[in-house]
């Protein structure tokens, strides 16, 4: 990953920043899926407590050029400033950015209830524990293209490293093993 592309979100009265970031990220996911990409990663360089207003896409120059050729932003391009593909600076750190999942979810509880492997008292205890173990990671709220349900994709930022680590990225541009340049 020696090149990057920044997408700066420009919210307005009709579209709030987080809603716009969710839509842009969904479109990126669809494009990465259609390109069958395992080598394009994402980062959020303005991340502090929330993800911020810049989505940075990392890859090789040819991969990023191929991504831009499919015009993946479509109608959202009016809500975004897209910079040119640029080389990664010489002095950068590296980090993993990956999905963080809760091991206690409402869907898991429903499956336990359907299998009758949990009692009424255990259901109450499970729900109480589920709410006390809430996730405070930043997240994107995405809409499934297959069933229309909303789901949150919580994002975890790994520790900063001095060396890059190779790894495959999913169609959301995330990886538990592969690092992206962080600058």
Wavefront OBJ file of the C-alpha trace (Angstrom):
o trace
v 0.000 0.000 0.000
v 2.002 2.869 -1.267
v -0.790 5.209 -2.410
v -3.927 6.686 -0.908
v -7.040 8.625 -1.798
v -8.971 10.901 0.589
v -12.733 11.314 0.486
v -13.772 14.358 2.535
v -17.391 14.327 3.640
v -19.270 17.634 3.139
v -22.485 17.471 5.183
v -25.319 19.949 4.686
v -28.795 20.604 6.093
v -30.215 17.573 4.266
v -27.507 15.080 5.178
v -25.677 14.931 8.519
v -21.992 13.936 8.676
v -22.488 10.493 10.223
v -25.356 9.641 7.866
v -23.291 10.699 4.869
v -20.231 8.746 6.043
v -22.443 5.648 6.442
v -23.731 6.008 2.861
v -20.264 6.631 1.374
v -18.829 3.647 3.257
v -21.707 1.433 2.060
v -20.993 2.433 -1.545
v -17.280 1.736 -1.038
v -18.110 -1.713 0.348
v -20.235 -2.495 -2.715
v -17.432 -1.362 -5.031
v -14.799 -3.415 -3.178
v -17.131 -6.421 -3.308
v -17.708 -6.048 -7.061
v -13.945 -5.669 -7.640
v -13.331 -8.737 -5.430
v -10.661 -6.707 -3.657
v -8.549 -8.073 -0.803
v -5.785 -5.469 -1.041
v -7.554 -2.134 -0.473
v -7.740 -0.847 3.090
v -9.422 2.113 4.757
v -8.582 4.454 7.574
v -10.203 7.388 9.301
v -7.417 9.974 9.779
v -9.636 12.436 11.685
v -10.631 9.761 14.205
v -10.743 10.940 17.786
v -13.852 9.788 19.615
v -15.862 9.561 16.398
v -14.639 8.483 12.978
v -14.410 12.020 11.585
v -15.138 13.461 8.163
v -12.382 11.878 6.048
v -12.390 8.363 4.661
v -8.876 7.476 3.472
v -8.563 4.594 1.015
v -5.175 2.817 0.744
v -3.797 0.584 -1.990
v -1.520 0.529 -4.989
v -1.871 3.208 -7.630
v -3.410 0.736 -10.098
v -5.921 -0.585 -7.533
v -7.061 2.910 -6.596
v -7.289 3.901 -10.261
v -9.461 0.826 -10.935
v -11.673 1.741 -7.973
v -12.145 5.298 -9.223
v -12.898 4.007 -12.738
v -16.104 2.311 -11.534
v -17.516 5.693 -10.354
v -18.507 4.093 -7.064
v -19.631 7.331 -5.347
v -22.338 7.968 -7.924
v -24.840 10.577 -6.699
v -22.958 11.073 -3.441
v -20.029 12.714 -5.256
v -21.721 16.107 -4.760
v -21.460 15.598 -0.991
v -17.758 14.733 -1.095
v -14.427 16.239 -2.041
v -12.226 13.578 -3.599
v -8.502 14.282 -3.787
v -6.136 12.888 -6.373
v -4.368 9.593 -5.781
v -1.165 10.450 -3.922
v 1.916 8.608 -2.693
v 2.120 7.752 1.002
v 4.527 10.118 2.844
v 7.935 8.724 3.831
v 7.502 9.059 7.605
v 4.385 7.186 8.742
v 3.290 4.801 11.450
v 1.213 1.687 10.761
v -1.822 0.196 12.428
v -4.549 -2.331 11.940
v -8.133 -1.173 11.657
v -10.660 -3.942 12.057
v -14.201 -4.829 13.020
v -14.923 -5.290 16.705
v -17.864 -7.533 17.506
v -19.704 -8.026 20.750
v -20.013 -11.602 21.904
v -23.357 -10.801 23.542
v -26.041 -9.719 21.070
v -29.809 -9.712 20.801
v -29.557 -12.072 17.805
v -27.522 -14.559 19.845
v -30.062 -14.333 22.661
v -32.914 -15.048 20.203
v -31.086 -18.157 18.973
v -30.599 -19.361 22.544
v -34.305 -18.827 23.250
v -35.334 -20.611 20.009
v -33.193 -23.623 20.967
v -34.685 -23.547 24.473
v -31.202 -23.638 25.946
v -31.753 -20.699 28.286
v -34.223 -20.217 31.161
v -36.293 -17.094 31.886
v -33.956 -16.132 34.735
v -30.938 -16.613 32.469
v -32.584 -14.412 29.807
v -32.892 -11.561 32.311
v -29.291 -12.026 33.445
v -28.068 -12.183 29.822
v -29.860 -8.924 28.936
v -28.512 -7.178 32.041
v -24.958 -8.284 31.247
v -25.396 -7.372 27.568
v -26.305 -3.773 28.455
v -23.498 -3.372 30.991
v -20.962 -4.610 28.431
v -22.024 -2.089 25.790
v -19.460 -1.187 23.161
v -18.086 2.331 23.135
v -16.082 1.992 19.908
v -16.886 4.315 17.015
v -19.167 2.672 14.485
v -20.776 2.916 11.091
v -24.472 2.152 10.772
v -24.969 0.232 7.551
v -28.040 -1.102 5.767
v -27.881 -4.653 4.462
v -28.500 -4.869 0.713
v -29.936 -8.383 1.109
v -32.541 -7.880 3.834
v -32.667 -4.098 4.450
v -31.822 -4.437 8.150
v -29.574 -1.872 9.806
v -26.497 -3.080 11.625
v -23.615 -1.383 13.327
v -20.052 -2.120 12.320
v -17.901 -1.190 15.303
v -14.350 -0.152 14.440
v -11.260 -0.990 16.504
v -7.937 0.790 16.007
v -4.844 -1.305 16.709
v -1.684 -0.014 18.356
v 0.667 2.146 16.293
v 3.646 0.236 14.857
v 6.832 1.258 13.087
v 6.730 -1.557 10.511
v 4.040 -2.536 8.018
v 2.481 -5.992 8.179
v 1.016 -7.644 5.095
v -2.450 -9.118 5.252
v -5.712 -9.446 3.399
v -8.497 -6.891 3.726
v -12.188 -7.714 3.657
v -14.673 -6.010 1.339
v -15.124 -3.331 3.993
v -11.410 -2.420 3.746
v -10.687 -3.785 7.241
v -8.132 -6.332 8.450
v -7.045 -7.801 11.777
v -3.602 -8.634 10.352
v -2.788 -6.191 7.565
v -1.705 -2.711 8.558
v -2.425 0.562 6.820
v -0.161 3.623 6.849
v -1.318 6.023 9.571
v -0.548 9.703 9.074
l 1 2 3 4 5 6 7 8 9 10 11 12 13 14 15 16 17 18 19 20 21 22 23 24 25 26 27 28 29 30 31 32 33 34 35 36 37 38 39 40 41 42 43 44 45 46 47 48 49 50 51 52 53 54 55 56 57 58 59 60 61 62 63 64 65 66 67 68 69 70 71 72 73 74 75 76 77 78 79 80 81 82 83 84 85 86 87 88 89 90 91 92 93 94 95 96 97 98 99 100 101 102 103 104 105 106 107 108 109 110 111 112 113 114 115 116 117 118 119 120 121 122 123 124 125 126 127 128 129 130 131 132 133 134 135 136 137 138 139 140 141 142 143 144 145 146 147 148 149 150 151 152 153 154 155 156 157 158 159 160 161 162 163 164 165 166 167 168 169 170 171 172 173 174 175 176 177 178 179 180 181 182 183
